[in-house]
Amino acid sequence: MNHLQQEKLILLNISDDELFRQFSNILITHNYRVQRAVTIQAAIQKVIEYSPDLIICSHNLMDYTAYQAYNLLRKTTLNCITPYVVIVENYDSEEILLGLELGIDNFIFKPLIEKRIVTKLKLLFEKIDRLKAIERSTFEKLFVTSPIGMLICETGRIERANPAFYQLMGFDKSLSLPGLKEIFDFRESPEQKKQFCMCLKGLTHDCTVSNVQLKGDKEHVANLYISNISNFVVYRLLIQIEVQLNNADLPCYGKNRNVLAETKKEQTTDFVLTSREYDILRISGKGTPIKLIASELGISQRTVEKHRSNIMRKTNSMNIIEAIGKVYGINQKLYGT
C-alpha cells in the first residue's frame, strides 16, 4: 500500500452506528485513518483538531442535513481544498445538482460497494494532491517575487522571509531571523496583542492588525495582514507587512523604511478595478488556482480567467503575478481596507 495513502485521515460525519461501522471497516482495511463525528459541533471540533484530508458525511445527521453541515463547516473551519463527500440513499438528479452547486465534491450511493468506494477515494486524493502541488508552486513564485514583505510563521517562530522583507526591514540575510516578539511591540496596545495572538493560535483564519509599533523604532508602524496557509504548509501563517511613518498614510512596501521619508513626495496611480476584480486579485495573491477561486466566489472558471485578463490589461502586466505586485505596491483596496 502507498505510504502516502496510509497517512490520509478521513472524518466520518455519520450518526448511524451501523453505517459508521461498515464504512470505517472498509477504510481501515485499506489503511486509511478514521475519525468520527456524530453532530455538526463535533465535526467542527474534529476539523480544528485533526485537519482531515477528506470528510464523508451521511445525508441526514442527528441535527442537520449533509448540505447544512457543509455550509456551516465551510463558514467556520473547512478550507477550500478539503474534499467533502456525501452518502445518499439513491440517485436523485435534483438533489445531486443542488449539492454540486453548493460545492459538494462527490457522492457515494448505497448500498456500499467496497471496490467503488476505494476507487472513488483514490481518484479524489490524486486530484487533490495535484491541486496542492500547483498551489505550492504558484505560492512559492509569488512569495519570492512579491514586492510585499512576507513571513511564513509557525506560532511565534519565523520559518522563512522573502527578499522584500529583508529589504523592507533592513535585515542582513546572513543572520538568523529574529522572533516575531523581537520585531513587533504590542505593549502599548493590549487589544492589538490579543488580536495578533488569536491569529497565531489559529483561532481566526484571516485578519488585519493595524498600526503595530516596531521594536526600537518610534517613527514607523506596521500593518499586518495575516492569512492561514495550511493548504500549502500545515499549521502555518503568512504575514504580509506594510510599514509606514507613524501618523502618516504613505505605505512603504518593498523599500527600506529608512528611505520612506524620501518617497513621501512620490505620486502613485490608483488602478480602476471592479470589486470583483479586487476579490480575484486578493485570492490569487494567496496562490489559489483558478478552479478554487471559481468555487470560492461561486462563478465559472471562464469568468475568473476573463477577470484576470482584464486585471492584467488594466495594470499593463504580462501575468497575474506582476499585476499582484503592482497593485500590492500602491493600493490598499486589495486587502479590503
C-alpha positions as CSV (number, residue, x, y, z in Angstrom):
1,M,0.0,0.0,0.0
2,N,1.2,3.5,-0.8
3,H,2.8,5.2,2.2
4,L,1.0,8.5,1.4
5,Q,-2.3,6.7,1.5
6,Q,-1.6,5.4,4.9
7,E,-1.3,9.0,6.2
8,K,-4.7,10.1,4.9
9,L,-7.1,10.9,7.6
10,I,-10.9,10.7,6.8
11,L,-13.5,12.3,9.1
12,L,-16.8,10.3,9.0
13,N,-19.6,12.6,10.0
14,I,-22.1,9.8,10.5
15,S,-24.6,9.4,13.3
16,D,-25.9,6.0,12.4
17,D,-23.7,3.3,14.2
18,E,-24.2,0.6,11.7
19,L,-23.3,2.8,8.7
20,F,-20.3,4.1,10.5
21,R,-19.2,0.5,11.3
22,Q,-19.5,-0.6,7.6
23,F,-17.7,2.5,6.3
24,S,-14.9,2.5,8.9
25,N,-14.2,-1.2,8.3
26,I,-13.7,-0.5,4.6
27,L,-11.4,2.5,5.1
28,I,-9.3,0.8,7.8
29,T,-8.9,-2.3,5.6
30,H,-7.3,0.0,3.0
31,N,-5.0,1.7,5.5
32,Y,-6.9,5.0,5.9
33,R,-7.1,6.6,9.3
34,V,-10.6,7.4,10.6
35,Q,-12.1,9.9,13.0
36,R,-15.9,10.1,13.7
37,A,-18.2,13.0,14.4
38,V,-21.9,12.4,15.3
39,T,-23.0,16.0,15.4
40,I,-22.0,19.2,13.5
41,Q,-20.5,20.6,16.6
42,A,-18.3,17.5,17.0
43,A,-17.4,17.8,13.3
44,I,-16.2,21.4,13.7
45,Q,-14.1,20.4,16.6
46,K,-12.6,17.4,14.8
47,V,-11.8,19.6,11.7
48,I,-10.0,22.1,14.0
49,E,-8.2,19.4,15.9
50,Y,-7.2,16.9,13.2
51,S,-7.3,18.8,9.8
52,P,-8.7,15.7,8.0
53,D,-7.8,15.1,4.4
54,L,-11.4,14.2,3.5
55,I,-14.8,14.5,5.1
56,I,-17.6,11.9,4.4
57,C,-21.0,12.8,5.6
58,S,-24.2,10.9,5.7
59,H,-27.1,12.7,4.1
60,N,-29.0,13.1,7.3
61,L,-27.4,13.7,10.7
62,M,-28.8,14.0,14.2
63,D,-29.1,17.7,13.9
64,Y,-28.5,18.8,10.3
65,T,-28.6,17.5,6.7
66,A,-25.3,17.0,5.0
67,Y,-25.7,20.1,2.9
68,Q,-26.4,22.3,6.0
69,A,-23.4,20.7,7.7
70,Y,-21.2,21.6,4.7
71,N,-22.3,25.2,4.7
72,L,-21.6,25.5,8.4
73,L,-18.2,23.9,8.1
74,R,-17.3,26.0,5.1
75,K,-18.1,29.2,7.0
76,T,-16.2,28.2,10.1
77,T,-13.3,25.7,9.8
78,L,-13.3,24.0,6.4
79,N,-10.5,25.1,4.0
80,C,-11.3,25.3,0.3
81,I,-9.3,22.3,-0.7
82,T,-10.6,19.6,1.7
83,P,-12.9,17.3,-0.3
84,Y,-16.4,16.8,1.0
85,V,-18.4,13.7,0.0
86,V,-22.0,12.9,0.8
87,I,-23.6,9.4,1.3
88,V,-27.0,9.2,-0.3
89,E,-29.7,6.5,-0.3
90,N,-30.4,6.7,-4.0
91,Y,-29.8,8.8,-7.1
92,D,-31.9,12.0,-7.2
93,S,-30.7,14.3,-10.0
94,E,-32.1,17.4,-8.4
95,E,-30.5,16.7,-5.1
96,I,-27.2,15.9,-6.7
97,L,-27.3,19.1,-8.8
98,L,-28.1,21.1,-5.7
99,G,-25.1,19.5,-3.9
100,L,-22.7,20.2,-6.8
101,E,-23.9,23.9,-6.9
102,L,-23.1,24.2,-3.2
103,G,-19.6,22.8,-3.7
104,I,-20.0,19.2,-2.7
105,D,-17.1,17.3,-4.4
106,N,-18.7,13.8,-4.8
107,F,-21.4,11.4,-3.7
108,I,-21.4,7.8,-2.6
109,F,-24.5,5.8,-3.2
110,K,-26.0,2.9,-1.1
111,P,-25.6,0.0,-0.9
112,L,-21.9,0.4,0.0
113,I,-19.7,-1.4,-2.5
114,E,-16.1,-1.5,-1.3
115,K,-14.4,-1.5,-4.7
116,R,-16.4,1.5,-5.9
117,I,-15.7,3.4,-2.7
118,V,-12.0,2.7,-2.7
119,T,-11.6,3.7,-6.4
120,K,-13.6,6.9,-5.8
121,L,-11.4,7.9,-2.9
122,K,-8.2,7.1,-4.7
123,L,-9.2,9.3,-7.7
124,L,-10.3,12.1,-5.3
125,F,-7.0,12.1,-3.4
126,E,-5.0,12.0,-6.6
127,K,-6.8,15.1,-7.9
128,I,-6.4,17.0,-4.6
129,D,-2.7,16.1,-4.4
130,R,-2.2,17.6,-7.9
131,L,-4.1,20.8,-6.9
132,K,-1.9,21.1,-3.8
133,A,1.3,20.7,-5.9
134,I,0.0,23.5,-8.2
135,E,-0.8,25.7,-5.3
136,R,2.6,25.2,-3.7
137,S,4.4,26.1,-7.0
138,T,2.2,29.2,-7.5
139,F,2.7,30.3,-3.9
140,E,6.4,29.9,-4.0
141,K,6.7,32.0,-7.1
142,L,4.6,34.7,-5.5
143,F,6.4,34.6,-2.2
144,V,9.8,35.1,-3.8
145,T,8.8,37.8,-6.4
146,S,6.3,39.8,-4.4
147,P,7.3,43.4,-3.5
148,I,5.5,43.0,-0.2
149,G,7.4,41.9,2.8
150,M,6.2,38.4,3.7
151,L,6.9,36.0,6.6
152,I,5.9,32.3,7.0
153,C,5.5,31.6,10.6
154,E,4.7,28.7,13.0
155,T,3.2,30.3,16.1
156,G,5.8,32.9,17.2
157,R,8.6,31.5,15.2
158,I,9.6,32.8,11.8
159,E,10.4,30.0,9.4
160,R,11.0,32.0,6.2
161,A,11.1,35.5,4.9
162,N,11.0,36.7,1.3
163,P,13.6,39.1,-0.2
164,A,11.2,42.0,0.1
165,F,11.0,41.5,3.9
166,Y,14.8,41.8,4.2
167,Q,14.8,44.9,2.1
168,L,11.9,46.5,4.0
169,M,13.3,45.8,7.4
170,G,17.0,46.3,6.6
171,F,17.9,42.9,7.9
172,D,21.1,41.1,7.0
173,K,20.2,37.9,5.1
174,S,23.3,36.1,6.5
175,L,22.0,36.5,10.1
176,S,19.3,34.4,11.7
177,L,15.8,35.8,11.7
178,P,14.5,37.2,15.0
179,G,11.3,36.1,16.6
180,L,8.1,38.0,16.0
181,K,8.3,39.4,19.5
182,E,11.6,40.9,18.6
183,I,10.1,42.8,15.7
184,F,6.7,43.9,16.8
185,D,5.9,45.8,20.0
186,F,2.4,45.3,21.4
187,R,3.0,46.8,24.9
188,E,1.0,50.0,24.2
189,S,-2.0,48.1,22.7
190,P,-3.3,45.0,24.6
191,E,-6.1,44.8,22.1
192,Q,-3.7,44.5,19.2
193,K,-1.7,41.9,21.1
194,K,-4.9,39.9,21.7
195,Q,-5.9,40.0,18.1
196,F,-2.4,39.1,16.9
197,C,-2.2,36.1,19.4
198,M,-5.6,34.8,18.2
199,C,-4.3,34.7,14.6
200,L,-1.1,33.0,15.7
201,K,-3.1,30.3,17.5
202,G,-5.3,29.7,14.5
203,L,-8.5,31.0,16.2
204,T,-9.1,33.3,13.3
205,H,-8.3,32.5,9.7
206,D,-7.6,35.9,8.2
207,C,-7.2,39.2,9.9
208,T,-5.6,42.6,9.8
209,V,-3.7,44.2,12.7
210,S,-3.1,47.9,12.0
211,N,-0.6,50.4,13.3
212,V,1.6,48.0,15.2
213,Q,4.7,49.6,16.7
214,L,8.1,48.3,15.6
215,K,10.6,47.4,18.3
216,G,13.1,50.1,18.8
217,D,11.6,52.3,16.2
218,K,9.1,55.0,17.2
219,E,9.0,56.6,13.8
220,H,7.3,53.7,11.9
221,V,4.4,51.5,12.4
222,A,3.3,48.3,10.5
223,N,0.1,46.9,9.2
224,L,0.0,43.1,9.3
225,Y,-2.2,41.1,7.0
226,I,-2.3,37.5,8.4
227,S,-3.6,34.5,6.5
228,N,-3.8,30.8,7.3
229,I,-1.9,28.9,4.6
230,S,-2.5,25.4,5.9
231,N,-3.4,24.5,2.4
232,F,0.3,24.9,1.5
233,V,2.1,24.0,4.7
234,V,0.3,22.5,7.7
235,Y,-0.4,24.9,10.6
236,R,1.5,27.9,9.1
237,L,0.6,31.5,8.8
238,L,1.5,34.0,6.1
239,I,2.1,37.5,7.4
240,Q,2.3,40.4,4.9
241,I,3.8,43.5,6.2
242,E,3.2,47.1,5.2
243,V,5.4,49.7,7.0
244,Q,4.6,53.4,7.1
245,L,5.6,56.5,9.0
246,N,3.8,56.9,12.3
247,N,0.7,59.1,11.9
248,A,1.2,59.0,8.1
249,D,-0.8,57.4,5.3
250,L,2.1,56.6,3.0
251,P,2.9,52.9,3.0
252,C,6.4,51.5,2.4
253,Y,6.3,48.2,0.7
254,G,9.5,46.8,-0.8
255,K,11.5,49.8,0.1
256,N,13.7,50.1,3.1
257,R,11.9,52.0,5.8
258,N,15.0,54.2,6.2
259,V,14.2,55.9,2.9
260,L,10.5,56.1,3.5
261,A,10.6,59.9,4.1
262,E,12.1,60.4,0.6
263,T,9.2,58.6,-1.1
264,K,6.5,60.7,0.6
265,K,6.5,63.1,-2.3
266,E,6.2,60.4,-4.9
267,Q,2.9,60.2,-6.7
268,T,1.0,57.0,-7.2
269,T,-1.7,55.9,-9.6
270,D,-4.8,54.1,-8.5
271,F,-5.8,51.3,-10.8
272,V,-9.5,51.3,-11.7
273,L,-10.5,47.7,-10.9
274,T,-14.0,46.5,-10.1
275,S,-14.8,45.0,-6.6
276,R,-14.9,41.5,-8.2
277,E,-11.5,42.0,-9.8
278,Y,-10.1,43.0,-6.4
279,D,-11.6,39.9,-4.9
280,I,-10.0,37.7,-7.6
281,L,-6.7,39.5,-7.2
282,R,-6.8,39.1,-3.4
283,I,-7.5,35.4,-3.6
284,S,-4.9,34.9,-6.4
285,G,-2.4,36.6,-4.1
286,K,-2.6,33.6,-1.8
287,G,-1.6,31.3,-4.7
288,T,-5.1,29.8,-5.2
289,P,-5.7,28.0,-8.5
290,I,-8.4,29.3,-10.9
291,K,-10.6,26.4,-10.2
292,L,-10.7,27.0,-6.5
293,I,-11.1,30.8,-7.0
294,A,-14.2,30.0,-9.1
295,S,-15.5,27.7,-6.4
296,E,-15.0,30.2,-3.6
297,L,-16.7,33.0,-5.4
298,G,-19.4,30.9,-7.0
299,I,-18.6,31.7,-10.6
300,S,-17.2,29.8,-13.6
301,Q,-13.6,29.2,-14.3
302,R,-14.0,31.1,-17.6
303,T,-15.3,34.1,-15.7
304,V,-12.3,34.0,-13.4
305,E,-10.0,33.9,-16.4
306,K,-11.8,36.8,-18.1
307,H,-11.5,38.9,-14.9
308,R,-7.8,38.1,-14.6
309,S,-7.3,39.0,-18.2
310,N,-9.0,42.4,-17.5
311,I,-6.8,42.9,-14.5
312,M,-3.6,42.3,-16.5
313,R,-4.8,44.7,-19.2
314,K,-5.7,47.5,-16.7
315,T,-2.4,47.1,-14.9
316,N,-0.4,46.7,-18.0
317,S,1.0,43.4,-16.7
318,M,2.3,40.4,-18.5
319,N,0.9,37.9,-16.0
320,I,-1.2,37.8,-12.8
321,I,2.0,37.7,-10.6
322,E,3.1,41.0,-12.0
323,A,-0.4,42.5,-11.6
324,I,-0.4,41.4,-7.9
325,G,2.9,43.1,-7.3
326,K,1.8,46.4,-8.9
327,V,-1.5,46.6,-7.0
328,Y,0.1,45.4,-3.8
329,G,2.7,48.1,-4.1
330,I,0.3,51.0,-4.4
331,N,-3.2,50.2,-3.4
332,Q,-4.7,49.1,-0.1
333,K,-8.1,48.1,-1.6
334,L,-6.6,44.6,-2.2
335,Y,-6.8,44.0,1.5
336,G,-10.4,45.2,1.8
337,T,-9.4,48.2,3.9
